[in-house]
Amino acid sequence: MNEWLAKMANWITHNQLVTVQYTEKRKGPISFSGRLLQVNEDQLLFYADDKKEVINININQIDHIEPFE
């Protein structure tokens, strides 16, 4: 877990664009590209560039996250 926190801190510092895939109840799988803004104990805060909105996701909902290439 500490390895992931270090990666996430690096993404925040460098304003890295990331691809996120997560599952939302009653909606199913969702994916977007955005920037990680903040990491809390159980929540991640993203800015979705395409949608131009801030998304708050529970850490347990995330299926996959990686830097955008």
C-alpha positions in Angstrom: 0.0 0.0 0.0 2.9 2.4 0.7 4.2 1.8 -2.8 0.8 3.0 -4.2 0.7 6.0 -1.9 4.2 7.0 -3.1 3.1 6.6 -6.8 -0.1 8.7 -6.1 1.9 11.4 -4.4 4.2 11.5 -7.4 1.2 11.8 -9.8 -0.2 14.7 -7.7 3.1 16.5 -7.6 3.7 16.2 -11.4 0.0 16.8 -12.3 0.1 13.5 -14.2 -2.8 12.5 -16.4 -4.1 9.0 -15.3 -6.6 6.5 -16.6 -9.1 5.3 -14.0 -11.5 2.3 -14.2 -13.9 1.9 -11.3 -17.3 0.3 -10.6 -20.2 2.3 -9.3 -23.3 0.7 -7.7 -26.3 0.5 -10.1 -24.2 2.0 -13.0 -21.5 -0.7 -13.5 -18.0 -0.1 -14.8 -16.9 3.5 -15.6 -13.6 4.8 -17.0 -12.2 8.2 -17.5 -8.9 10.1 -17.8 -8.1 12.8 -15.3 -5.7 14.1 -12.7 -5.4 13.0 -9.1 -6.0 15.9 -6.8 -6.1 14.5 -3.3 -5.7 11.2 -1.5 -7.4 10.5 1.9 -7.6 7.4 4.0 -10.4 5.8 1.9 -11.2 8.4 -0.8 -9.5 9.7 -4.0 -10.4 13.0 -5.5 -9.9 13.4 -9.3 -10.5 16.1 -11.9 -11.9 14.5 -15.0 -10.5 16.5 -17.9 -13.0 15.5 -20.6 -16.0 15.9 -18.3 -14.6 19.0 -16.6 -15.8 17.8 -13.2 -14.4 16.7 -9.9 -15.0 13.0 -9.0 -14.7 11.6 -5.5 -14.2 7.8 -5.5 -13.9 5.4 -2.7 -10.7 3.4 -2.8 -12.6 0.1 -2.8 -14.4 1.1 -6.0 -11.2 1.4 -8.1 -10.5 -1.5 -10.4 -7.5 -0.1 -12.2 -5.5 3.1 -12.3 -2.3 3.9 -14.3 -0.6 6.9 -15.9 -2.1 7.8 -19.2 0.0 7.0 -22.3 
